[in-house]
Amino acid sequence: MSTEKPNPLPIVTAPSGWLRWFPGLLMLKNYQLAWLPKDIIAGLVLTTMLVPVGIAYAEASGVPGIYGLYATIVPLLAYALFGPSRILVLGPDSSLAALILAVVLPLSGGDPLRAVTLASMMAVVAGLVCILAGLLRLGFITELLSKPIRYGYMNGIALTVLISQLPKLFGISIDSEGPGRDLWQLGEALLAGAANSYSFAVGGACLALILLLKRFKQLPTILIAVVLATLAVGLFDLASQGVKILGELPQGLPAFALPWLSGVDLAAVVLGGVAVALVSFADTSVLSRTYAARTGSHVDPNQEMVGLGAANLIGGFFQGFPISSSSSRTPVAEAAGSQTQLTGVVGALAVAALLMVAPNLLQNLPTSALAAVVIAAAIGLFEFADLKRIYKVQQWEFWLSMACFAGVAVFGAIPGICIAVVLAVIEFLWDGWRPYYTVLGRVAGVRGFHDIARHPEARLVPGLVLFRWDAPLFFANAELFQQAVLKVLAESPQPVHRLVVAAEPVTSIDVTSADMLSELGQTLAAAGIDFHFAEVKGPVKDKLRRFGLLKPGEEQRIQPTVGAAVDTYLADYQVDWKR
């Protein structure tokens, strides 16, 4: 036995009162001065990544790069006030790029200002959806998407984002029309010799450097690659060789602007905003819970929705576009010593200072390097190892993931998320629609009663059928339950006097299944068969009473255990059966 003192379990406490809606104020109330140097240093380190990544993801989303910095500053400040996570970093994200692009590209008509306004409208919609869902305590909703479906969707998003950035890597301009069409246009352009070799050299080198240095977590990999690319463009005057650069950025901070365009397809904007809300919260909740577990802190998923919603909503009113948590910037903040959300505040203020004092530092930043940053992020989104494991353990869920992936890759990000939700609902219904059921018997030397399909040697109680149903009873499986019961009764080797439903797995019943049970009870009574239950959960028992299936004086029809139900049967019918 080890003599080492075990680590204490983390104490998880949830804030109460009005402060629970403002975790940032609660953080300030309990802030320790010793944390301040660490938060400041972590914030400055974080800034080195916020700038290039924000610009890159803005370009990938179909809006000018400067707005990626706007979408970094305001959301970080908003989340610091409303977000419950201690060190989670929010900002533009590669997983949302395809969703935003799918809306702004066809509706903007190539006008950058219209694209910005449309993206801001999506941010406002996403923010309102998240806040409303958080207030209604719907933080569990993203858990309805199974892991294979999430993998399929994110792999599709990753492929879409990667393909959308390939033309920029080669210095080629094309009209994006979906992954398949984009690849076709890119192939035609490459065969026609339209690629700019200097752009590809800069972007390819940048991508290779990011991927090579990725294993070194302490290094600001993206910053190193982007700085080297910018210096190369400036020193060798590559802009004169056709290498596209970011150009001059406007000096100053984002201004308040009401995001509204008349005459646009509002349905597409709203649907895109809802899709963004769903994806961003799914990513944020997973990342938030991960870091909360590390620190032993509590993160309310509903407050997380409110925090994410507030960041999107406020950012949308300051020329921002939809944002999410970052799985690349958050580890940087953690590794740099971040203690609280003050890290994000310092990062936001540092980015703001850059825009105020020295925006021209970024003017020689090549777009092919920005494309490399996004491509590297998209590569990181792919999930292969877990899908391989899923294929080995349950192939039908693997093919479900592939169907979701194909939906996103073929039809686009917005239809893809609709396909993902539909597949999730089908998966849920299928599991409950065709559940496992069996007859129970007694196995020699083993306590309890067990599945006779797995134990053919099991002894049956004469005249008694013990029937187990491994699912809730609801409208989709009510008919199957009835048919299954009648089938096992018909297949009984002896005349049946009593049916006992082992209902421990049954967690709920609805009106349809209640009516079915009433009808089944009448059918069994007419056949001279008693209809009893065992191991019924309290809430289910309450529903049986409410639906009129358990009348006063019929409590004996429900036994606490299967063993008690067998004993009652043996006593009622004077059956001599040895256990």
Secondary structure, 3 states (H helix, E strand, C coil): CCCCCCCCCCCCCCCCCHHHHCHHHHHHHCCCHHHHHHHHHHHHHHHHHHHHHHHHHHHHCCCCCHHHHHHHHHHHHHHHHHCCCCCCCEECCHHHHHHHHHHHHHHHCCCHHHHHHHHHHHHHHHHHHHHHHHHCCCCCHHHHCCHHHHHHHHHHHHHHHHHHHHHHHCCCCCCCCCHHHHHHHHHHHHHCCCCCHHHHHHHHHHHHHHHHHCCCCCCCHHHHHHHHHHHHHHHCCHHHHCCCECCCCCCCCCCCCCCCCCCCCHHHHHHHHHHHHHHHHHHHHHHHHHHHHHHCCCCCHHHHHHHHHHHHHHHHCCCCCCCEECCCHHHHHHHCCCCCCHHHHHHHHHHHHHHHHCHHHHCCCEHHHHHHHHHHHHHHHCCCHHHHHHHHHCHHHHHHHHHHHHHHHHHCHHHHHHHHHHHHHHHHHHHHHCCCEEEEEECCCCCCEEECCCCCCCECCCCEEEEEECCCECCCCHHHHHHHHHHHHHCCCCCCCEEEEECCCCCCECHHHHHHHHHHHHHHHHCCCEEEEECCCHHHHHHHHHCCCCCCCCHHHEECCHHHHHHHHHHHHCCCCCC
